[in-house]
Amino acid sequence: MTRTRTRKPLLRTVASQFQQFAAIESSGGIVLVVFTFLALLWANSPWSESYSNFWHTEVSLTVGSSVLALSLGHWINDGLMVIFFFVVGLEIKRELLIGELATPRKAMLPIIAALGGMIVPALFYALFNAGTEAEHGWGIPMATDIAFALGVLTMLGPRVPLGLKVFLLALAIVDDLGAVLVIAFFYTSDISWAALGAGSVVLVMLMAMNRLNIRHPIPYAFFGILLWLAFLKSGVHATVSGVLLAMTIPARPSLDPQTLVERGRELLSALERTTNGRRKGLSGEQQAIVQEIEDGCDRVESPLQSLEHELHPWVTYFIMPVFALANAGVTVTPESVSLLHPVGIGVITGLVLGKLIGVSLFSWLSVRLNLASLPKGTTWPHLIGAALLAGIGFTMSLFVAHLAFRNDFFLQTAKASILIASMLAGTIGYAFLRIYTRTASTRDAPQET
């Protein structure tokens, strides 16, 4: 009897860009939960005063005679979060060029669903707070947290069709774009036109660099810092500079994929011919071949894709957890928080009910009017479950809350309501999808006779 040898593949199977993105976001959701719990524990411990004092510690950056002094919390919200928004901008640009938003037919459903998921929650909030001191918080329930939402979907495993995960990702990215526009136009202080003009000049220079096909990241980093400083002084929130910078990053590879395939075959054949069973290392010729293959792989990936790939884990596992630690600490006392206050009711109903109604209704209308179609393998109950999960606001909602309120009671109530609403939306969405997918699989299973 001849035993057949099973040959191992030369290279591991490469996951799709979406699968890599979803895997990082899903595990990042777990890290966010841990740091949120730590923030709540710290803020409600005997050392709660140190929580506030620590994040109000002033940190100065001095260059020559110029001094930039911000509290530690502001360095996180106005500095580190710029990188978060930069990666969001890269994701938006990629989706618009080659992703789920690249063609009108594919983009229509998540775009329309996201619009509903922004408009209806804002209306729910306004219903309880219009005409009051807290009316400026209408943007809080408009956001969807990608990490948490995809994390919940991942917990359901293969029961959930891939099309639903892609839909929720695209919806959240459109949602992020909407949040950036809302921040830029509605949550700005007094405008310094001189600083904004300087920022515009820097932005034009970045666009010129793109047109000149400058691809190295260092020039973009240098001018990106100048753009951030200009926006920091302009009154338009500094994080908007991150998205604008992302839009100037080249998205074209310098080497065509087909050329890489053809040249790669030649190089791999040459490498195979020169091995001769050698196992002790590379010869000079082999090293040159390997380096040319490596160079080709680098050149076939655009600067946009490369930067997104490099920065995404840093954003997910460092920047967002640090942001959660600095912003999710709510000291829960009757004097500081009231979920029954119109702010609390507006945020909770906006995220839990507003998102559900807005995403579901606008999706139904888009399909009914033949503007879009449901993703492959996805049913209406699937989409309703995704609409529930879209109510997980968290990161962007906390960010907008800090921009909306200077009143500490309003801010603490909004933050507590965001956490409660996100937990409710995630739990209900998970339970709904789990029950539906289990029922559907049981119904579709072959019956024994």
TORKOL-4160 file (C-alpha; in steps of 0.2 Angstrom, whole numbers, padded with zeros to 4 digits, m for minus):
449
<pt num="1" X="0000" Y="0000" Z="0000"/>
<pt num="2" X="0007" Y="0017" Z="m0005"/>
<pt num="3" X="0006" Y="0031" Z="0007"/>
<pt num="4" X="0001" Y="0047" Z="m0002"/>
<pt num="5" X="0012" Y="0062" Z="0005"/>
<pt num="6" X="0002" Y="0077" Z="0009"/>
<pt num="7" X="0012" Y="0092" Z="0003"/>
<pt num="8" X="0010" Y="0108" Z="0013"/>
<pt num="9" X="0007" Y="0124" Z="0004"/>
<pt num="10" X="0021" Y="0135" Z="0001"/>
<pt num="11" X="0012" Y="0150" Z="0008"/>
<pt num="12" X="m0002" Y="0152" Z="0020"/>
<pt num="13" X="m0019" Y="0156" Z="0013"/>
<pt num="14" X="m0020" Y="0175" Z="0013"/>
<pt num="15" X="m0036" Y="0182" Z="0021"/>
<pt num="16" X="m0046" Y="0195" Z="0012"/>
<pt num="17" X="m0044" Y="0213" Z="0017"/>
<pt num="18" X="m0061" Y="0213" Z="0025"/>
<pt num="19" X="m0058" Y="0197" Z="0035"/>
<pt num="20" X="m0042" Y="0204" Z="0042"/>
<pt num="21" X="m0051" Y="0221" Z="0046"/>
<pt num="22" X="m0065" Y="0212" Z="0054"/>
<pt num="23" X="m0054" Y="0201" Z="0065"/>
<pt num="24" X="m0044" Y="0215" Z="0072"/>
<pt num="25" X="m0060" Y="0225" Z="0075"/>
<pt num="26" X="m0068" Y="0210" Z="0084"/>
<pt num="27" X="m0054" Y="0207" Z="0096"/>
<pt num="28" X="m0052" Y="0225" Z="0098"/>
<pt num="29" X="m0069" Y="0226" Z="0105"/>
<pt num="30" X="m0064" Y="0214" Z="0119"/>
<pt num="31" X="m0050" Y="0226" Z="0123"/>
<pt num="32" X="m0062" Y="0241" Z="0123"/>
<pt num="33" X="m0073" Y="0232" Z="0135"/>
<pt num="34" X="m0059" Y="0229" Z="0147"/>
<pt num="35" X="m0053" Y="0247" Z="0147"/>
<pt num="36" X="m0070" Y="0253" Z="0149"/>
<pt num="37" X="m0073" Y="0243" Z="0164"/>
<pt num="38" X="m0056" Y="0249" Z="0171"/>
<pt num="39" X="m0061" Y="0267" Z="0168"/>
<pt num="40" X="m0078" Y="0264" Z="0177"/>
<pt num="41" X="m0069" Y="0255" Z="0191"/>
<pt num="42" X="m0056" Y="0269" Z="0194"/>
<pt num="43" X="m0069" Y="0283" Z="0193"/>
<pt num="44" X="m0080" Y="0274" Z="0206"/>
<pt num="45" X="m0066" Y="0269" Z="0218"/>
<pt num="46" X="m0060" Y="0277" Z="0233"/>
<pt num="47" X="m0047" Y="0285" Z="0222"/>
<pt num="48" X="m0060" Y="0293" Z="0210"/>
<pt num="49" X="m0053" Y="0310" Z="0213"/>
<pt num="50" X="m0036" Y="0305" Z="0205"/>
<pt num="51" X="m0045" Y="0299" Z="0189"/>
<pt num="52" X="m0051" Y="0317" Z="0185"/>
<pt num="53" X="m0034" Y="0325" Z="0191"/>
<pt num="54" X="m0024" Y="0313" Z="0181"/>
<pt num="55" X="m0032" Y="0317" Z="0164"/>
<pt num="56" X="m0032" Y="0336" Z="0168"/>
<pt num="57" X="m0013" Y="0335" Z="0171"/>
<pt num="58" X="m0005" Y="0348" Z="0159"/>
<pt num="59" X="0008" Y="0342" Z="0147"/>
<pt num="60" X="0018" Y="0355" Z="0137"/>
<pt num="61" X="0027" Y="0353" Z="0120"/>
<pt num="62" X="0041" Y="0366" Z="0118"/>
<pt num="63" X="0049" Y="0369" Z="0101"/>
<pt num="64" X="0061" Y="0385" Z="0102"/>
<pt num="65" X="0050" Y="0399" Z="0109"/>
<pt num="66" X="0034" Y="0390" Z="0104"/>
<pt num="67" X="0024" Y="0381" Z="0118"/>
<pt num="68" X="0009" Y="0370" Z="0115"/>
<pt num="69" X="0001" Y="0366" Z="0132"/>
<pt num="70" X="m0014" Y="0354" Z="0134"/>
<pt num="71" X="m0021" Y="0343" Z="0147"/>
<pt num="72" X="m0017" Y="0324" Z="0145"/>
<pt num="73" X="m0035" Y="0322" Z="0141"/>
<pt num="74" X="m0034" Y="0335" Z="0127"/>
<pt num="75" X="m0018" Y="0327" Z="0120"/>
<pt num="76" X="m0028" Y="0311" Z="0119"/>
<pt num="77" X="m0044" Y="0318" Z="0112"/>
<pt num="78" X="m0036" Y="0331" Z="0100"/>
<pt num="79" X="m0020" Y="0322" Z="0097"/>
<pt num="80" X="m0020" Y="0303" Z="0097"/>
<pt num="81" X="m0038" Y="0303" Z="0091"/>
<pt num="82" X="m0032" Y="0312" Z="0075"/>
<pt num="83" X="m0023" Y="0296" Z="0071"/>
<pt num="84" X="m0040" Y="0287" Z="0074"/>
<pt num="85" X="m0049" Y="0299" Z="0062"/>
<pt num="86" X="m0034" Y="0297" Z="0049"/>
<pt num="87" X="m0037" Y="0278" Z="0049"/>
<pt num="88" X="m0056" Y="0281" Z="0047"/>
<pt num="89" X="m0052" Y="0292" Z="0032"/>
<pt num="90" X="m0041" Y="0279" Z="0024"/>
<pt num="91" X="m0055" Y="0266" Z="0027"/>
<pt num="92" X="m0068" Y="0278" Z="0019"/>
<pt num="93" X="m0056" Y="0282" Z="0004"/>
<pt num="94" X="m0053" Y="0263" Z="0001"/>
<pt num="95" X="m0071" Y="0259" Z="0002"/>
<pt num="96" X="m0075" Y="0273" Z="m0011"/>
<pt num="97" X="m0062" Y="0267" Z="m0023"/>
<pt num="98" X="m0062" Y="0248" Z="m0022"/>
<pt num="99" X="m0074" Y="0243" Z="m0008"/>
<pt num="100" X="m0092" Y="0241" Z="m0005"/>
<pt num="101" X="m0095" Y="0260" Z="m0009"/>
<pt num="102" X="m0086" Y="0259" Z="m0026"/>
<pt num="103" X="m0101" Y="0257" Z="m0036"/>
<pt num="104" X="m0118" Y="0266" Z="m0035"/>
<pt num="105" X="m0128" Y="0249" Z="m0034"/>
<pt num="106" X="m0117" Y="0242" Z="m0020"/>
<pt num="107" X="m0115" Y="0258" Z="m0010"/>
<pt num="108" X="m0134" Y="0263" Z="m0011"/>
<pt num="109" X="m0140" Y="0252" Z="0003"/>
<pt num="110" X="m0127" Y="0256" Z="0017"/>
<pt num="111" X="m0127" Y="0274" Z="0012"/>
<pt num="112" X="m0146" Y="0276" Z="0013"/>
<pt num="113" X="m0147" Y="0265" Z="0029"/>
<pt num="114" X="m0133" Y="0275" Z="0037"/>
<pt num="115" X="m0143" Y="0291" Z="0033"/>
<pt num="116" X="m0158" Y="0284" Z="0042"/>
<pt num="117" X="m0147" Y="0278" Z="0056"/>
<pt num="118" X="m0141" Y="0296" Z="0058"/>
<pt num="119" X="m0157" Y="0306" Z="0055"/>
<pt num="120" X="m0169" Y="0296" Z="0066"/>
<pt num="121" X="m0158" Y="0295" Z="0082"/>
<pt num="122" X="m0155" Y="0314" Z="0081"/>
<pt num="123" X="m0174" Y="0317" Z="0080"/>
<pt num="124" X="m0177" Y="0305" Z="0095"/>
<pt num="125" X="m0164" Y="0316" Z="0105"/>
<pt num="126" X="m0172" Y="0332" Z="0099"/>
<pt num="127" X="m0189" Y="0326" Z="0104"/>
<pt num="128" X="m0184" Y="0326" Z="0122"/>
<pt num="129" X="m0171" Y="0340" Z="0122"/>
<pt num="130" X="m0176" Y="0353" Z="0109"/>
<pt num="131" X="m0177" Y="0371" Z="0116"/>
<pt num="132" X="m0167" Y="0366" Z="0132"/>
<pt num="133" X="m0149" Y="0369" Z="0137"/>
<pt num="134" X="m0145" Y="0351" Z="0131"/>
<pt num="135" X="m0151" Y="0352" Z="0113"/>
<pt num="136" X="m0133" Y="0354" Z="0107"/>
<pt num="137" X="m0131" Y="0335" Z="0110"/>
<pt num="138" X="m0142" Y="0329" Z="0095"/>
<pt num="139" X="m0126" Y="0322" Z="0087"/>
<pt num="140" X="m0122" Y="0310" Z="0101"/>
<pt num="141" X="m0134" Y="0295" Z="0096"/>
<pt num="142" X="m0129" Y="0296" Z="0077"/>
<pt num="143" X="m0114" Y="0286" Z="0078"/>
<pt num="144" X="m0110" Y="0267" Z="0077"/>
<pt num="145" X="m0095" Y="0259" Z="0084"/>
<pt num="146" X="m0087" Y="0247" Z="0071"/>
<pt num="147" X="m0076" Y="0237" Z="0084"/>
<pt num="148" X="m0091" Y="0233" Z="0096"/>
<pt num="149" X="m0103" Y="0230" Z="0082"/>
<pt num="150" X="m0092" Y="0218" Z="0072"/>
<pt num="151" X="m0087" Y="0210" Z="0088"/>
<pt num="152" X="m0104" Y="0205" Z="0092"/>
<pt num="153" X="m0107" Y="0198" Z="0074"/>
<pt num="154" X="m0091" Y="0188" Z="0076"/>
<pt num="155" X="m0098" Y="0180" Z="0092"/>
<pt num="156" X="m0112" Y="0172" Z="0081"/>
<pt num="157" X="m0099" Y="0164" Z="0070"/>
<pt num="158" X="m0104" Y="0156" Z="0053"/>
<pt num="159" X="m0123" Y="0158" Z="0057"/>
<pt num="160" X="m0122" Y="0176" Z="0051"/>
<pt num="161" X="m0119" Y="0178" Z="0032"/>
<pt num="162" X="m0104" Y="0187" Z="0026"/>
<pt num="163" X="m0115" Y="0199" Z="0016"/>
<pt num="164" X="m0122" Y="0205" Z="0033"/>
<pt num="165" X="m0105" Y="0209" Z="0040"/>
<pt num="166" X="m0100" Y="0218" Z="0025"/>
<pt num="167" X="m0116" Y="0228" Z="0025"/>
<pt num="168" X="m0113" Y="0233" Z="0044"/>
<pt num="169" X="m0095" Y="0238" Z="0041"/>
<pt num="170" X="m0100" Y="0249" Z="0026"/>
<pt num="171" X="m0114" Y="0256" Z="0036"/>
<pt num="172" X="m0102" Y="0260" Z="0050"/>
<pt num="173" X="m0090" Y="0268" Z="0038"/>
<pt num="174" X="m0103" Y="0279" Z="0030"/>
<pt num="175" X="m0109" Y="0283" Z="0048"/>
<pt num="176" X="m0091" Y="0289" Z="0053"/>
<pt num="177" X="m0090" Y="0300" Z="0037"/>
<pt num="178" X="m0107" Y="0308" Z="0043"/>
<pt num="179" X="m0100" Y="0310" Z="0061"/>
<pt num="180" X="m0085" Y="0319" Z="0054"/>
<pt num="181" X="m0095" Y="0331" Z="0044"/>
<pt num="182" X="m0106" Y="0334" Z="0059"/>
<pt num="183" X="m0091" Y="0338" Z="0070"/>
<pt num="184" X="m0084" Y="0349" Z="0056"/>
<pt num="185" X="m0099" Y="0359" Z="0053"/>
<pt num="186" X="m0109" Y="0359" Z="0070"/>
<pt num="187" X="m0096" Y="0356" Z="0084"/>
<pt num="188" X="m0084" Y="0370" Z="0081"/>
<pt num="189" X="m0079" Y="0385" Z="0091"/>
<pt num="190" X="m0076" Y="0402" Z="0085"/>
<pt num="191" X="m0067" Y="0401" Z="0068"/>
<pt num="192" X="m0049" Y="0408" Z="0066"/>
<pt num="193" X="m0049" Y="0412" Z="0047"/>
<pt num="194" X="m0030" Y="0415" Z="0047"/>
<pt num="195" X="m0026" Y="0397" Z="0055"/>
<pt num="196" X="m0039" Y="0390" Z="0043"/>
<pt num="197" X="m0031" Y="0398" Z="0028"/>
<pt num="198" X="m0014" Y="0391" Z="0033"/>
<pt num="199" X="m0022" Y="0374" Z="0035"/>
<pt num="200" X="m0029" Y="0376" Z="0017"/>
<pt num="201" X="m0012" Y="0380" Z="0010"/>
<pt num="202" X="m0005" Y="0365" Z="0018"/>
<pt num="203" X="m0019" Y="0354" Z="0012"/>
<pt num="204" X="m0016" Y="0361" Z="m0006"/>
<pt num="205" X="0003" Y="0356" Z="m0004"/>
<pt num="206" X="m0002" Y="0338" Z="0001"/>
<pt num="207" X="m0014" Y="0337" Z="m0014"/>
<pt num="208" X="0001" Y="0343" Z="m0025"/>
<pt num="209" X="0012" Y="0329" Z="m0017"/>
<pt num="210" X="m0001" Y="0316" Z="m0022"/>
<pt num="211" X="m0002" Y="0323" Z="m0040"/>
<pt num="212" X="0017" Y="0322" Z="m0041"/>
<pt num="213" X="0016" Y="0304" Z="m0035"/>
<pt num="214" X="0026" Y="0307" Z="m0020"/>
<pt num="215" X="0024" Y="0290" Z="m0011"/>
<pt num="216" X="0035" Y="0290" Z="0005"/>
<pt num="217" X="0025" Y="0293" Z="0021"/>
<pt num="218" X="0038" Y="0305" Z="0029"/>
<pt num="219" X="0033" Y="0320" Z="0019"/>
<pt num="220" X="0015" Y="0317" Z="0022"/>
<pt num="221" X="0018" Y="0315" Z="0041"/>
<pt num="222" X="0027" Y="0331" Z="0041"/>
<pt num="223" X="0014" Y="0341" Z="0032"/>
<pt num="224" X="0001" Y="0331" Z="0042"/>
<pt num="225" X="0007" Y="0338" Z="0058"/>
<pt num="226" X="0007" Y="0356" Z="0051"/>
<pt num="227" X="m0011" Y="0353" Z="0045"/>
<pt num="228" X="m0016" Y="0347" Z="0063"/>
<pt num="229" X="m0008" Y="0362" Z="0071"/>
<pt num="230" X="m0017" Y="0374" Z="0059"/>
<pt num="231" X="m0034" Y="0365" Z="0063"/>
<pt num="232" X="m0030" Y="0365" Z="0082"/>
<pt num="233" X="m0029" Y="0384" Z="0081"/>
<pt num="234" X="m0043" Y="0387" Z="0069"/>
<pt num="235" X="m0058" Y="0382" Z="0079"/>
<pt num="236" X="m0063" Y="0368" Z="0067"/>
<pt num="237" X="m0060" Y="0352" Z="0077"/>
<pt num="238" X="m0042" Y="0346" Z="0075"/>
<pt num="239" X="m0048" Y="0328" Z="0071"/>
<pt num="240" X="m0055" Y="0333" Z="0055"/>
<pt num="241" X="m0037" Y="0336" Z="0049"/>
<pt num="242" X="m0034" Y="0317" Z="0050"/>
<pt num="243" X="m0048" Y="0313" Z="0038"/>
<pt num="244" X="m0042" Y="0327" Z="0026"/>
<pt num="245" X="m0024" Y="0321" Z="0027"/>
<pt num="246" X="m0030" Y="0303" Z="0023"/>
<pt num="247" X="m0039" Y="0309" Z="0007"/>
<pt num="248" X="m0022" Y="0315" Z="0000"/>
<pt num="249" X="m0013" Y="0298" Z="0003"/>
<pt num="250" X="m0010" Y="0290" Z="m0014"/>
<pt num="251" X="m0021" Y="0275" Z="m0017"/>
<pt num="252" X="m0013" Y="0269" Z="m0033"/>
<pt num="253" X="0001" Y="0255" Z="m0033"/>
<pt num="254" X="0017" Y="0259" Z="m0042"/>
<pt num="255" X="0017" Y="0241" Z="m0049"/>
<pt num="256" X="0003" Y="0233" Z="m0058"/>
<pt num="257" X="m0003" Y="0216" Z="m0050"/>
<pt num="258" X="m0002" Y="0207" Z="m0066"/>
<pt num="259" X="0016" Y="0212" Z="m0069"/>
<pt num="260" X="0020" Y="0206" Z="m0051"/>
<pt num="261" X="0012" Y="0189" Z="m0055"/>
<pt num="262" X="0021" Y="0187" Z="m0072"/>
<pt num="263" X="0038" Y="0193" Z="m0064"/>
<pt num="264" X="0035" Y="0183" Z="m0049"/>
<pt num="265" X="0033" Y="0167" Z="m0058"/>
<pt num="266" X="0050" Y="0170" Z="m0067"/>
<pt num="267" X="0058" Y="0174" Z="m0050"/>
<pt num="268" X="0051" Y="0159" Z="m0041"/>
<pt num="269" X="0057" Y="0148" Z="m0055"/>
<pt num="270" X="0074" Y="0155" Z="m0054"/>
<pt num="271" X="0074" Y="0153" Z="m0035"/>
<pt num="272" X="0069" Y="0135" Z="m0037"/>
<pt num="273" X="0083" Y="0131" Z="m0050"/>
<pt num="274" X="0096" Y="0138" Z="m0039"/>
<pt num="275" X="0091" Y="0129" Z="m0023"/>
<pt num="276" X="0098" Y="0112" Z="m0027"/>
<pt num="277" X="0092" Y="0105" Z="m0010"/>
<pt num="278" X="0102" Y="0119" Z="m0001"/>
<pt num="279" X="0095" Y="0121" Z="0017"/>
<pt num="280" X="0108" Y="0131" Z="0025"/>
<pt num="281" X="0104" Y="0148" Z="0019"/>
<pt num="282" X="0103" Y="0159" Z="0004"/>
<pt num="283" X="0117" Y="0162" Z="m0008"/>
<pt num="284" X="0120" Y="0179" Z="m0015"/>
<pt num="285" X="0110" Y="0176" Z="m0031"/>
<pt num="286" X="0096" Y="0169" Z="m0021"/>
<pt num="287" X="0096" Y="0184" Z="m0009"/>
<pt num="288" X="0095" Y="0195" Z="m0024"/>
<pt num="289" X="0080" Y="0186" Z="m0030"/>
<pt num="290" X="0071" Y="0186" Z="m0013"/>
<pt num="291" X="0074" Y="0205" Z="m0012"/>
<pt num="292" X="0067" Y="0208" Z="m0029"/>
<pt num="293" X="0051" Y="0198" Z="m0024"/>
<pt num="294" X="0049" Y="0207" Z="m0008"/>
<pt num="295" X="0052" Y="0224" Z="m0017"/>
<pt num="296" X="0038" Y="0219" Z="m0029"/>
<pt num="297" X="0026" Y="0214" Z="m0015"/>
<pt num="298" X="0029" Y="0231" Z="m0007"/>
<pt num="299" X="0026" Y="0241" Z="m0024"/>
<pt num="300" X="0010" Y="0232" Z="m0028"/>
<pt num="301" X="0003" Y="0238" Z="m0012"/>
<pt num="302" X="m0003" Y="0257" Z="m0012"/>
<pt num="303" X="0003" Y="0269" Z="0001"/>
<pt num="304" X="m0015" Y="0270" Z="0007"/>
<pt num="305" X="m0017" Y="0251" Z="0010"/>
<pt num="306" X="0001" Y="0250" Z="0018"/>
<pt num="307" X="m0003" Y="0264" Z="0030"/>
<pt num="308" X="m0020" Y="0257" Z="0035"/>
<pt num="309" X="m0012" Y="0240" Z="0037"/>
<pt num="310" X="0002" Y="0247" Z="0048"/>
<pt num="311" X="m0009" Y="0259" Z="0059"/>
<pt num="312" X="m0025" Y="0249" Z="0061"/>
<pt num="313" X="m0018" Y="0238" Z="0075"/>
<pt num="314" X="m0011" Y="0253" Z="0084"/>
<pt num="315" X="m0028" Y="0262" Z="0083"/>
<pt num="316" X="m0037" Y="0246" Z="0089"/>
<pt num="317" X="m0026" Y="0240" Z="0103"/>
<pt num="318" X="m0019" Y="0256" Z="0109"/>
<pt num="319" X="m0027" Y="0273" Z="0104"/>
<pt num="320" X="m0045" Y="0267" Z="0106"/>
<pt num="321" X="m0042" Y="0258" Z="0123"/>
<pt num="322" X="m0033" Y="0274" Z="0130"/>
<pt num="323" X="m0047" Y="0285" Z="0124"/>
<pt num="324" X="m0060" Y="0273" Z="0133"/>
<pt num="325" X="m0049" Y="0274" Z="0149"/>
<pt num="326" X="m0049" Y="0293" Z="0148"/>
<pt num="327" X="m0067" Y="0296" Z="0143"/>
<pt num="328" X="m0078" Y="0281" Z="0149"/>
<pt num="329" X="m0075" Y="0284" Z="0168"/>
<pt num="330" X="m0092" Y="0290" Z="0174"/>
<pt num="331" X="m0094" Y="0293" Z="0193"/>
<pt num="332" X="m0111" Y="0287" Z="0196"/>
<pt num="333" X="m0120" Y="0296" Z="0210"/>
<pt num="334" X="m0138" Y="0304" Z="0210"/>
<pt num="335" X="m0130" Y="0321" Z="0209"/>
<pt num="336" X="m0119" Y="0318" Z="0194"/>
<pt num="337" X="m0129" Y="0306" Z="0183"/>
<pt num="338" X="m0148" Y="0304" Z="0180"/>
<pt num="339" X="m0153" Y="0292" Z="0166"/>
<pt num="340" X="m0171" Y="0299" Z="0167"/>
<pt num="341" X="m0165" Y="0316" Z="0163"/>
<pt num="342" X="m0170" Y="0321" Z="0145"/>
<pt num="343" X="m0152" Y="0320" Z="0140"/>
<pt num="344" X="m0151" Y="0302" Z="0146"/>
<pt num="345" X="m0168" Y="0297" Z="0138"/>
<pt num="346" X="m0164" Y="0306" Z="0122"/>
<pt num="347" X="m0147" Y="0296" Z="0120"/>
<pt num="348" X="m0154" Y="0279" Z="0125"/>
<pt num="349" X="m0170" Y="0280" Z="0114"/>
<pt num="350" X="m0159" Y="0288" Z="0100"/>
<pt num="351" X="m0147" Y="0274" Z="0100"/>
<pt num="352" X="m0158" Y="0259" Z="0104"/>
<pt num="353" X="m0174" Y="0264" Z="0095"/>
<pt num="354" X="m0169" Y="0277" Z="0083"/>
<pt num="355" X="m0155" Y="0267" Z="0075"/>
<pt num="356" X="m0167" Y="0252" Z="0074"/>
<pt num="357" X="m0180" Y="0262" Z="0066"/>
<pt num="358" X="m0169" Y="0273" Z="0055"/>
<pt num="359" X="m0158" Y="0259" Z="0048"/>
<pt num="360" X="m0173" Y="0247" Z="0045"/>
<pt num="361" X="m0185" Y="0259" Z="0038"/>
<pt num="362" X="m0173" Y="0268" Z="0026"/>
<pt num="363" X="m0166" Y="0251" Z="0020"/>
<pt num="364" X="m0184" Y="0244" Z="0017"/>
<pt num="365" X="m0188" Y="0260" Z="0007"/>
<pt num="366" X="m0172" Y="0259" Z="m0003"/>
<pt num="367" X="m0176" Y="0241" Z="m0008"/>
<pt num="368" X="m0194" Y="0245" Z="m0010"/>
<pt num="369" X="m0190" Y="0259" Z="m0022"/>
<pt num="370" X="m0178" Y="0247" Z="m0032"/>
<pt num="371" X="m0163" Y="0258" Z="m0027"/>
<pt num="372" X="m0154" Y="0244" Z="m0019"/>
<pt num="373" X="m0155" Y="0226" Z="m0015"/>
<pt num="374" X="m0151" Y="0215" Z="0001"/>
<pt num="375" X="m0134" Y="0208" Z="0001"/>
<pt num="376" X="m0132" Y="0190" Z="m0004"/>
<pt num="377" X="m0138" Y="0177" Z="0008"/>
<pt num="378" X="m0146" Y="0191" Z="0019"/>
<pt num="379" X="m0164" Y="0192" Z="0025"/>
<pt num="380" X="m0174" Y="0205" Z="0033"/>
<pt num="381" X="m0173" Y="0198" Z="0050"/>
<pt num="382" X="m0154" Y="0198" Z="0047"/>
<pt num="383" X="m0154" Y="0217" Z="0043"/>
<pt num="384" X="m0165" Y="0221" Z="0058"/>
<pt num="385" X="m0152" Y="0212" Z="0069"/>
<pt num="386" X="m0139" Y="0223" Z="0061"/>
<pt num="387" X="m0150" Y="0238" Z="0064"/>
<pt num="388" X="m0150" Y="0234" Z="0082"/>
<pt num="389" X="m0131" Y="0232" Z="0083"/>
<pt num="390" X="m0129" Y="0249" Z="0074"/>
<pt num="391" X="m0136" Y="0256" Z="0091"/>
<pt num="392" X="m0119" Y="0252" Z="0099"/>
<pt num="393" X="m0112" Y="0270" Z="0099"/>
<pt num="394" X="m0098" Y="0271" Z="0111"/>
<pt num="395" X="m0081" Y="0278" Z="0104"/>
<pt num="396" X="m0088" Y="0291" Z="0092"/>
<pt num="397" X="m0103" Y="0295" Z="0103"/>
<pt num="398" X="m0092" Y="0298" Z="0118"/>
<pt num="399" X="m0081" Y="0309" Z="0107"/>
<pt num="400" X="m0096" Y="0320" Z="0101"/>
<pt num="401" X="m0103" Y="0321" Z="0119"/>
<pt num="402" X="m0086" Y="0329" Z="0125"/>
<pt num="403" X="m0088" Y="0342" Z="0110"/>
<pt num="404" X="m0107" Y="0345" Z="0114"/>
<pt num="405" X="m0107" Y="0348" Z="0133"/>
<pt num="406" X="m0097" Y="0359" Z="0144"/>
<pt num="407" X="m0110" Y="0356" Z="0158"/>
<pt num="408" X="m0102" Y="0342" Z="0168"/>
<pt num="409" X="m0119" Y="0335" Z="0173"/>
<pt num="410" X="m0125" Y="0334" Z="0155"/>
<pt num="411" X="m0108" Y="0326" Z="0150"/>
<pt num="412" X="m0108" Y="0313" Z="0164"/>
<pt num="413" X="m0127" Y="0309" Z="0160"/>
<pt num="414" X="m0123" Y="0307" Z="0142"/>
<pt num="415" X="m0108" Y="0296" Z="0145"/>
<pt num="416" X="m0118" Y="0284" Z="0156"/>
<pt num="417" X="m0132" Y="0284" Z="0144"/>
<pt num="418" X="m0120" Y="0279" Z="0130"/>
<pt num="419" X="m0113" Y="0265" Z="0139"/>
<pt num="420" X="m0131" Y="0259" Z="0145"/>
<pt num="421" X="m0138" Y="0261" Z="0127"/>
<pt num="422" X="m0123" Y="0252" Z="0119"/>
<pt num="423" X="m0125" Y="0237" Z="0131"/>
<pt num="424" X="m0143" Y="0236" Z="0128"/>
<pt num="425" X="m0141" Y="0237" Z="0109"/>
<pt num="426" X="m0128" Y="0224" Z="0108"/>
<pt num="427" X="m0137" Y="0212" Z="0120"/>
<pt num="428" X="m0153" Y="0213" Z="0111"/>
<pt num="429" X="m0145" Y="0213" Z="0094"/>
<pt num="430" X="m0135" Y="0197" Z="0098"/>
<pt num="431" X="m0150" Y="0188" Z="0106"/>
<pt num="432" X="m0161" Y="0193" Z="0091"/>
<pt num="433" X="m0149" Y="0186" Z="0078"/>
<pt num="434" X="m0144" Y="0171" Z="0088"/>
<pt num="435" X="m0163" Y="0166" Z="0090"/>
<pt num="436" X="m0167" Y="0169" Z="0072"/>
<pt num="437" X="m0152" Y="0160" Z="0065"/>
<pt num="438" X="m0154" Y="0145" Z="0076"/>
<pt num="439" X="m0173" Y="0144" Z="0071"/>
<pt num="440" X="m0169" Y="0147" Z="0053"/>
<pt num="441" X="m0155" Y="0133" Z="0053"/>
<pt num="442" X="m0167" Y="0121" Z="0062"/>
<pt num="443" X="m0181" Y="0125" Z="0050"/>
<pt num="444" X="m0169" Y="0122" Z="0035"/>
<pt num="445" X="m0161" Y="0106" Z="0041"/>
<pt num="446" X="m0166" Y="0090" Z="0032"/>
<pt num="447" X="m0180" Y="0080" Z="0042"/>
<pt num="448" X="m0177" Y="0062" Z="0045"/>
<pt num="449" X="m0190" Y="0050" Z="0038"/>
